[in-house]
Amino acid sequence: MSPIDRRMFYHVNWRLAGLLAALFAIGVLNLYSASGVRLGEGVQVENYYQKQLVWGAMGFVGMVTFMIFDYRRLHAAAWPLYVITVLLLLAVPVVGKTVLGARRWIDFGLFNLQPSELAKFSMLLLGARLLSIDSEKLNLRELAMVLGLALVPALLIIKQPDLGSGLLVLMLLGGLVLFRGLQPWLFRTLCVLVPLLLPLGWFVLKDYQKRRIVSFLDPATDPLGAGYHILQSEIAVGSGRIFGKGFLEGTQSQLRFLPEKHTDFAVAVFGEEWGFFGMTVLLSLFCGFLYQIAVVARDAKDPYGSYLAAGVFFYFFLQILINMGMVLGLMPVVGVPLPFVSYGGSATMVNFCLVGLVLNVSMRRYLFKQN
């Protein structure tokens, strides 16, 4: 190994890699429990956790791949990947695979691809490329151009329908915009206009999305319909109390009261079995994970690397905030998974690759001079 290679190896953020491993291990263990169904003769376990291990192994390969090349090469790939993503999203209504009433996946034979996950990644690359060109605060024209590019994939995703992922694409780019900064008059104007215009979104929501918002405000209005997810999730987490019921001992999950227990509401299974103490440990791991990404964004020696790491920070922060808020009844149910804990092939691959990208930035930070 050459001196420069050895030096790059020493600069890897091993704390971030260790926290990733811990979170994924907790996720697989939790999926083992979430895959269980209590029967008369015991607990029957489905194979979600096994599939997650396979996706994790593939994600690890993707993470290493995203570590070994110079991340600045992604600068040129941002536009082509954005175009490919938009084309795939346009293809979903035509050739997409329908699951539970939503057409979100494209079947490629060996695997199913969810273009909305690719959209988050491509929007991150394009946003970092556009916003890292200049350090001046954004004006109205620049803001309109950046948000206009984000609206194209976001609206296509929302139409699938997948409101959570569509909003996440917009919020991800919004986080990068705030990282760059807005001209003071523009920031003040948006602080006034956005709250005033936000209620108008009610008129473009579908009926089931409106029911979810109403049930979020008062789940008891439809306890067996739109409010069922929130009520069962709150019961599961609350019944865990301080130290939980124990591994494989959660009644809400094992007796199938808790819906989507291996995907969107996987953390409710964890809360029921490990209680307040376990949830505190899990949240502490996520906080440490986000902090290490923020450190990489702060210490990056080139603007593009800094924006890439910042974008990954907002990507994970928003998903953690929305999913945990949804599970605890603090936010409406919008179908956003919890990174490394919820089951999902495309999401797991993207999550690992994004961490690999951050590790890439951290291990090359000494190669560039501060601009």
C-alpha positions in Angstrom: 0.0 0.0 0.0 1.5 3.3 -1.1 1.9 6.2 1.5 -1.0 8.1 0.1 -3.2 5.0 0.2 -2.2 4.4 3.8 -3.0 8.0 4.7 -6.4 7.8 3.1 -7.1 4.7 5.1 -6.2 6.4 8.3 -8.6 9.3 7.5 -11.7 7.1 7.2 -14.3 8.2 9.8 -14.3 4.8 11.6 -16.8 6.2 14.2 -19.4 6.6 11.4 -18.7 3.2 10.1 -19.1 1.6 13.5 -22.3 3.4 14.2 -23.6 2.2 10.8 -22.8 -1.4 11.7 -24.5 -1.0 15.1 -27.7 0.4 13.6 -27.9 -2.2 10.9 -27.3 -5.0 13.5 -30.1 -3.6 15.6 -32.3 -3.4 12.5 -31.7 -7.0 11.5 -32.4 -8.2 15.1 -35.5 -6.1 15.2 -36.7 -7.5 11.8 -36.2 -11.0 13.1 -38.7 -10.2 15.8 -41.0 -8.2 13.5 -41.0 -11.2 11.1 -42.4 -13.4 13.9 -46.0 -14.4 14.3 -47.2 -16.1 17.5 -49.1 -19.3 16.9 -50.4 -21.9 19.2 -47.2 -24.0 19.1 -44.8 -21.0 19.3 -43.5 -18.3 17.1 -43.2 -18.7 13.3 -40.6 -16.4 11.8 -40.8 -15.2 8.2 -37.7 -14.5 6.1 -37.6 -10.6 6.1 -34.5 -10.5 8.2 -32.7 -12.9 5.9 -33.5 -10.8 2.9 -32.4 -7.8 4.8 -29.0 -9.5 5.4 -28.6 -10.1 1.7 -29.5 -6.5 0.9 -27.0 -5.4 3.7 -24.2 -7.5 2.1 -25.0 -5.9 -1.3 -25.1 -2.5 0.4 -21.7 -3.1 2.0 -20.3 -3.8 -1.5 -21.9 -0.6 -2.7 -20.5 1.3 0.2 -17.0 0.1 -0.4 -17.4 0.9 -4.1 -18.5 4.5 -3.2 -15.4 4.9 -1.0 -12.7 3.9 -3.4 -13.1 6.3 -6.3 -12.6 10.1 -6.2 -16.0 11.5 -5.3 -15.4 14.6 -7.5 -16.1 12.3 -10.5 -19.8 12.4 -9.4 -19.8 16.1 -10.4 -20.0 15.1 -14.0 -22.5 12.2 -13.4 -25.1 14.4 -11.7 -27.0 15.5 -14.8 -27.0 12.1 -16.6 -28.2 10.4 -13.4 -31.0 13.0 -13.0 -32.2 12.4 -16.5 -32.2 8.6 -16.1 -34.1 9.0 -12.8 -36.8 11.1 -14.4 -37.1 8.6 -17.3 -37.5 5.7 -14.9 -40.2 7.7 -12.9 -42.0 8.3 -16.2 -41.9 4.6 -16.9 -43.4 3.5 -13.6 -47.0 4.2 -14.6 -46.5 2.2 -17.8 -44.4 -0.8 -16.7 -44.4 -0.5 -12.9 -45.2 -3.2 -10.5 -48.3 -2.6 -8.2 -48.0 -3.5 -4.6 -50.8 -2.7 -2.0 -52.5 -0.4 -4.5 -49.4 1.7 -5.3 -47.3 1.4 -8.5 -43.8 2.3 -7.3 -41.5 -0.5 -8.5 -40.0 -1.6 -11.8 -39.4 -5.4 -12.1 -36.0 -6.1 -13.7 -36.2 -9.9 -13.2 -33.5 -10.4 -10.7 -34.6 -7.5 -8.6 -37.2 -4.8 -8.2 -36.0 -1.2 -8.5 -37.8 1.7 -6.7 -37.0 4.8 -8.7 -38.1 7.1 -5.9 -35.1 5.9 -3.9 -32.8 6.7 -6.9 -34.5 10.1 -7.1 -33.3 11.0 -3.6 -29.7 10.1 -4.6 -29.7 11.9 -7.9 -31.3 15.0 -6.4 -28.6 15.0 -3.8 -25.8 14.9 -6.5 -27.4 17.5 -8.6 -28.2 19.8 -5.7 -24.6 19.6 -4.4 -23.3 20.3 -7.9 -25.5 23.4 -8.5 -25.2 24.9 -5.0 -21.4 24.4 -4.6 -20.6 26.5 -7.6 -20.8 29.8 -5.7 -20.7 30.7 -2.0 -22.9 33.8 -2.4 -26.4 33.5 -0.8 -29.1 32.4 -3.3 -31.3 35.0 -5.0 -34.9 34.4 -6.2 -33.9 33.3 -9.8 -31.4 30.7 -8.5 -33.8 29.4 -5.9 -36.6 29.0 -8.5 -34.2 27.1 -10.8 -33.1 24.7 -8.2 -36.5 24.0 -6.7 -38.0 23.7 -10.2 -35.6 20.8 -11.0 -36.6 19.2 -7.7 -40.3 19.5 -8.5 -40.1 17.3 -11.6 -39.2 14.0 -9.8 -41.1 15.0 -6.6 -44.4 15.4 -8.5 -43.9 12.2 -10.4 -43.3 10.4 -7.1 -46.3 11.9 -5.4 -48.4 10.8 -8.4 -47.5 7.1 -7.8 -48.8 7.8 -5.1 -45.9 8.2 -2.6 -46.4 11.5 -0.8 -43.7 10.8 1.8 -40.9 10.2 -0.7 -42.0 13.1 -2.9 -41.9 15.5 0.0 -38.6 14.1 1.2 -37.0 15.0 -2.2 -38.2 18.5 -1.8 -37.1 18.8 1.8 -33.7 17.3 1.0 -33.1 20.0 -1.5 -34.6 22.6 0.9 -32.0 21.5 3.5 -29.2 22.1 1.0 -30.6 25.5 0.1 -30.5 26.5 3.8 -27.0 25.2 4.0 -26.0 27.5 1.2 -28.1 30.4 2.5 -30.7 32.7 1.1 -30.6 36.5 0.6 -32.1 38.0 3.8 -35.1 39.6 2.1 -35.9 36.3 0.3 -35.6 34.3 3.6 -38.0 36.7 5.4 -40.4 36.6 2.5 -40.5 32.8 2.5 -41.0 32.7 6.3 -44.2 34.6 5.7 -45.4 33.1 2.5 -44.9 29.4 3.1 -47.1 29.2 6.3 -49.8 31.2 4.4 -49.7 29.0 1.3 -49.3 25.6 3.0 -53.0 25.2 3.8 -53.7 25.3 0.0 -52.0 21.9 -0.3 -55.1 20.4 1.3 -57.0 20.9 -1.9 -54.5 18.8 -4.0 -54.4 15.9 -1.6 -56.2 12.6 -2.3 -59.0 11.6 0.0 -57.0 8.9 1.8 -54.2 11.5 2.4 -56.8 13.9 3.9 -58.1 11.0 6.1 -54.5 10.4 7.4 -54.1 14.0 8.4 -57.5 14.1 10.1 -56.7 10.8 11.9 -53.3 12.2 13.0 -55.1 15.1 14.7 -57.7 12.7 16.2 -57.1 9.0 15.6 -60.2 8.1 17.5 -62.4 9.5 14.7 -61.6 6.4 12.6 -60.0 3.8 14.9 -60.5 0.9 12.5 -59.5 2.8 9.4 -57.1 5.7 8.9 -56.4 6.0 12.6 -55.6 2.3 13.1 -51.9 2.6 12.3 -51.3 5.5 14.8 -53.4 3.9 17.6 -51.7 0.5 17.4 -48.3 2.1 17.1 -48.9 4.3 20.2 -50.2 1.2 22.1 -47.2 -0.8 21.1 -44.6 1.8 22.1 -46.5 2.8 25.3 -46.9 -0.8 26.5 -43.1 -1.2 26.4 -42.8 1.2 29.4 -39.3 1.6 30.8 -37.4 -1.6 29.9 -39.8 -3.2 27.5 -41.5 -6.6 27.3 -38.4 -8.5 26.1 -37.2 -9.8 22.8 -40.0 -11.7 20.8 -42.4 -10.9 23.6 -44.3 -7.9 22.1 -48.0 -8.7 21.9 -48.9 -6.0 19.4 -46.4 -7.2 16.9 -46.5 -11.0 17.5 -50.3 -11.1 17.5 -50.5 -9.0 14.2 -52.2 -6.0 15.7 -49.4 -3.7 14.5 -49.6 -3.1 10.7 -46.5 -2.6 8.5 -44.4 -3.8 11.4 -41.4 -4.7 9.3 -41.3 -1.5 7.2 -42.7 1.9 8.3 -43.6 0.9 11.9 -40.5 -1.3 12.6 -39.4 1.0 15.4 -42.7 0.5 17.2 -41.8 -3.2 17.5 -38.4 -2.1 19.0 -40.2 0.2 21.4 -42.6 -2.4 22.6 -39.8 -5.0 23.3 -37.1 -2.7 24.6 -39.1 0.2 26.2 -38.0 3.7 26.9 -34.5 2.6 27.7 -34.0 0.9 24.3 -35.5 3.8 22.4 -33.1 6.1 24.2 -30.2 4.0 23.2 -31.4 3.8 19.6 -32.0 7.5 19.4 -28.5 8.1 20.8 -27.0 6.0 18.1 -28.8 7.9 15.5 -27.7 11.2 17.0 -24.1 10.0 17.0 -24.5 8.9 13.4 -25.8 12.3 12.3 -23.1 14.1 14.3 -20.3 12.2 12.5 -21.8 13.1 9.1 -22.0 16.8 10.2 -18.3 16.6 11.2 -17.4 15.3 7.8 -19.4 18.2 6.1 -17.7 20.7 8.4 -14.1 19.4 7.8 -14.4 18.8 4.0 -11.8 20.9 2.2 -13.7 21.5 -1.0 -17.2 22.9 -1.4 -18.6 20.0 -3.4 -17.5 17.4 -0.8 -19.0 19.6 1.9 -22.4 19.9 0.1 -22.5 16.1 -0.6 -22.0 15.3 3.1 -24.5 18.0 4.1 -27.0 16.5 1.7 -26.5 13.1 3.2 -27.0 14.6 6.7 -30.4 16.1 5.7 -31.4 12.9 3.9 -31.0 10.8 7.1 -32.1 13.5 9.5 -35.4 14.0 7.7 -36.2 10.3 7.5 -35.4 9.7 11.2 -37.5 12.7 12.2 -40.5 11.9 10.1 -40.5 8.1 10.8 -40.1 8.4 14.6 -42.6 11.3 14.7 -45.1 9.2 12.7 -44.7 6.2 15.0 -45.1 8.3 18.1 -48.2 10.0 16.7 -46.5 13.4 16.4 -46.7 13.4 12.5 -49.2 12.1 10.0 -48.5 8.6 8.4 -46.7 9.3 5.1 -44.8 6.1 4.5 -41.2 7.1 5.2 -39.0 4.2 6.5 -36.4 4.4 9.3 -32.9 4.0 7.9 -31.2 0.7 8.7 -34.2 -0.4 10.8 -37.0 -0.7 8.4 -37.0 -3.5 5.8 -36.4 -2.5 2.2 -34.0 -3.5 -0.6 -33.6 -0.3 -2.6 -33.6 1.9 0.5 -30.9 -0.3 2.2 -28.7 -0.1 -0.9 -29.0 3.7 -1.2 -28.4 4.1 2.6 -25.2 2.2 2.5 -24.0 3.9 -0.7 -24.6 7.3 0.8 -22.6 6.4 3.9 -19.9 5.2 1.6 -20.0 8.6 -0.1 -19.5 10.4 3.3 -16.6 8.1 4.1 -15.2 8.9 0.7 -15.3 12.7 1.6 -13.7 12.1 5.0 -10.8 10.0 3.8 -9.8 12.5 1.0 -10.2 15.7 3.0 -6.4 16.3 3.3 -6.0 16.1 -0.6 -7.5 19.5 -1.3 -6.6 23.0 0.0 -9.3 25.1 1.5 -10.7 27.5 -1.1 
